[in-house]
Amino acid sequence: MAFTQFDRVPNHYAGALIQRIKDFRLEEGKRSLAPTRLPIGRLEILIPRHFGFCFGVERAIHMAFSALEEHPDRRIHLVSQIIHNPLVNRDLQERGIRFLFDEEGQRQIGDGQVGGEDVVLIPAFGTTLEIEESLQRSGIDTRAAHFREHYDTTCPFVSKVWDRGEQLGREGYTIIIHGKFGHEETQATHSHTRQHTRTLVVRDREEALALAAFILGEQNLEEFSAQFAQKWSAGFDPRRDLERVAVVNQTTMLAEETQEVAGILHQAMRQRYGEERLEHHFADTNDTLCYATNWNQNATKALLEARPDLALIVGGYNSSNTSHLVEICSQQMPSYLIENSGELLSFQRLAHFDIHRKERVFSEDWLPEKLPSRIAVTSGASCPDVLMNQVVEKLAGFYGYGEGEIRAGLEQLSLVE
């Protein structure tokens, strides 16, 4: 089997067309955020500077395939989906890896069905301490150095958030986690951080404003509890535990939204306690978004400046970072989240995921009929390049262009300045 950057990331996740674009960017415009222009006849495909697999995802996949190669005779389990991409998860399942929890968080394999001779992998999002404790009961020593090195695929940037939360908690701050409460990473961060301090999960600007209103005495305890009681740690007392706060986040959230949440709480603390006491009541934390999330979001914003006619964002429906790329693109143009090229049903019909309604829907007459046309194509941090590759090829085919025109276009790659 052939491999890519990490020696055990299968080469069938790569795409020749997309790799040519990546190679071009290493030679030309490496530091520019301008998108790459791929001309295919009179069709222009725009690819952002940053997209696709991040370091943490490649590392997790590498560790999973390493386990398969090194332990062909042992049962191998994943706590849950290793990343939010159906192709990768299905691939691992077909190779014999079983998931302890399904997509809905329901246990599929009980403690008694896992033994000390089994291999268990923790996914890139990390996992809760409660799940780690269940693995300990099954004979899996999750605290051992060997386990952490070979079987814990938690992204280092997620671990960094936990470390920051622990540090701030020991300093006496309540940790406000900006994230999606049901997301695996936020659940893991909530679990790890509440060992050291009180925690509360805040989803967005609206919830931050509600939190600020309570801090300022503009919302009563009953109203506040009705909104947040399921999102705080055991023993949390809003009257006591919101006197000193610090904000960390789910690493895949929109950077601007995290900054806005922190800004709302910062202002509430200033208004309540005054400027002189502000530092004691609000910890000025650095943004805990991972670098790849920042790069992808900034590159997507730069893509908008080229004014494409529409955008296709490739990735898993349950991928948080991918959905945020859709939000960014939707500010300017029709934007569609698709899992793969199979959802490009025809020139007239497209299947895609509506991130607001949380369901798969269909759109008609989605492609511009007349050329020239500019179409942006990007992908989330958990999406293999091969899926994006196939989308570009299928798009070209809808306009009557084939391998020859694509090859010619790859010889004419340029930056859109």
Secondary structure, DSSP 8 states (H G I E B T S, - for coil): --B-SSTTSBGGG--HHHHHHHHHHHHS-TT----EEEEETTEEEEE-SS-S--HHHHHHHHHHHHHHHH-TTS-EEESS-SSS-HHHHHHHHHTT-EESB-TTS-B-S-GGG--TTSEEEB-TT---HHHHHHHHHTT--TTSHHHHHHTB---HHHHHHHHHHHHHHHTT-EEEEES-TTSHHHHHHHHHHTTTS-EEEE-SHHHHHHHHHHHTT-S-HHHHHHHHGGGB-TT--HHHHTSSEEEEE-TTS-HHHHHHHHHHHHHHHHHHH-STTHHHHEE-------HHHHHHHHHHHHHHTT--SEEEEES-TT-HHHHHHHHHHHTTS-EEEESSGGG---SSEEEEEETTTTEEEEEES-S-SSSSEEEEEEE-TT--HHHHHHHHHHHHHHTT--HHHHHHHHTT-EE--
